């Protein structure tokens, strides 16, 4: 069976959501208020992805209460404003050395990517790196976490 690039992109977005919804139907899940205590990663490494506003609308429609962004995508962050979705925001691997180098680097990252949204988005966690260990950024993970912690 030949799968097109468009179909692959569609499946990368829809499959995790279908999996989450199926899981919700098959297994009891805690509900906190009006949202389900389940999270779905919002990956963006694909072609022909739907706009962030549409993706966040699906999260809200199915009461998915937690989301992980692997990097601070501005369109996704704008769409998350006022959504009441708990967000785990990732630091891009390329940003880790600068954050690890100094508290000023961490402060700059915070001011650029987190601070503009703190009144409108609930940030549950900040994750440093994605599949960065082992790798060229491995030695910088702990210092980056320490510097971010001092800023947060």
Beta strands, then each sheet from edge to edge (+ up, - down):
strand 1: 31-32
strand 2: 35-42
strand 3: 64-69
strand 4: 86-91
strand 5: 122-128
sheet 1: 1+ 2- 3- 4- 5-
end
